Amino acid sequence: MNVADMSFINNFDQKNKNLLFALFAILILRIIALGAYPLMDTTEARYAEIARVMVTTNNWITPQLDPGKPFWGKPPLSIWATALSFKLLGISEFTARLPSLLFALGNMFFVFILARNLVNTTFALKALIVLSTTGLFYFMAGGVMTDPALSFSVTVS
């Protein structure tokens, strides 16, 4: 999308503007909730701790649950993303969950492009609303886990 296409919202009819507004409301709710509660289960805590150890030891090659104890249970893409978030924005629940949200947004972008190219913009916006309000997707977009990175990678491929 080039700069000339950035005014695409002005070209929407009222129905599409309403769909876009609903989508933004859903995303705002997800963003607000990212740091509103502590890490909930052992999975979130484990992956956040691995990323924290990665930042504190400055060892970005070997994921470690504790310094000197490698963790090879999952591919490191999501852990690297969380560690980068920690490094750039500080260590918190919000920054631990932010990469999952970004992977989910990337997923939504590619779903939108595909749906728009297959049918039309209205269909693509409806597809995004369905995707973003699906319980598992909404949960994944706000959890410290490897699933959003995997889902994004599969969608891109």
N, C-alpha and C positions, 0 to 999 in steps of 0.2 A: 504494500500500500504506500503510495507516494504522498507528498504533501498536498497535492491537489485533491486527493481522495479523502482528506481529513474532514471535509465538510459533509461527509456522507450522511450524518445524522439529520442535516437539514433536508435531505432528499427523502427521508422516511415519511410514510403516511402516519396518521394518528395511531393506527393499530400497532405498527412496528415501534413507534415511540413508547407506547404503553408496555409492550413486551420488553423493550430495552430498560425502561424504568424498573420493571419487576426484577429483571436480571441484576441491575445495579443494587437494588434493595437487598436481594439475597446475598450478593457479594459483600456488601457493607456489614450485614449481620455476621457473616463468617469472619471477616477481618476483626470486628470488635470482639468476638469471642475468643480469638487466638490466645490472648494472654490473660483472659478473665478467670482462669482456673488452673490449678497446679497440674503437673504431669500426672496422669490418672492411673496408669497401670505399669507393670514391669517392662513392657515393650517400649513404651515412650521413654521411661527412665533409662533403660539400657542404651537405646540409640542416642539419646541426648548425652549420656555420660561418655559414650565412646567418642562422640564429637568433641565434648569438652576436653577429654584427655588428649585428643588429636591436637587441639589448639594449645593446651598448656605444655605438652611435650614437644610441640612443633614437628611431630612425626606424621606427615601427611600420606605416607606410603602404607604403613601397617596399622589398620584399625586395632585398637586395644581397649579392652574393657577395664583393665587396670594396667598401669605402666608395666611393660614387660610381659603382659599376658595377651597375645594376639587373639583377635576375634575374626574368624573366617566364616561365620555362619551366614552372612548375606553379602551381596555385592556392595561395594563402598560408595556408589554414586550419591545416594541420599545422605550418607554420613558425611561425605565431603561437602555437600551442599549445606548441611546443618553446621558443620565446622566453619565454613566460610561465612555463614550468617553470624555465628558467634564472634568470629574474628572482626567482622565489619561493624556489627551493631551491638556487641556485648552479649553476655550470657543471661538469658531469661527464657521463660516459657514462650513468650511471643516469638523471639528469634529462633527458638528450637522448632516451632511449628511453621514459621514463615516459608521455608523451602517447600514444604508439602503444598502450601497454598499456591506458590509460584508454579510448581509442577502441574497442579490442577488447572491453573489459569492457562498454562501452555496447552494442556490437553483440550480445554474448552476452545482455545483459538483454532486448533487444527480441526476439531469437530465442526466449528462454525464454517471454516473455509470449505470443508468437504460438503457439508449440507447445503451451503449456498451455491456451490458449483453444481451439485446434483439436482436441486430443486429451485429454491429462491431464498431471499433474505428472511422472509417471514417464517418459513420452515426452519431455517437455520437458528433463528432466535428462539423458536419454540423448542427445538432440540436442545439448546443450551439451558433453557429453563427446566426441562425435564431432567437433563443430566445433573444440573447443579442442585436440584431439590431431591434427587435420589438419596436415600439415607446413607448408603455406603460411601458414595462419592463425597457427600457433604462431610461425613465423618473423616474420610481419608484426607480431605483438604485441610483439616485442622488437627491432624495427629502426627506425632513424630514416629514415622514408620517408613518402610521401604516401598510400600505399594504405590504411592503417587509417582515415584520415579520410574517404577516398572511400567505403570499404566501410560505415562507420558512417552516412554521409549517405544512401547508397542504402538501407540497412536502415531508417532512420528514415522515409524517404519512402515 
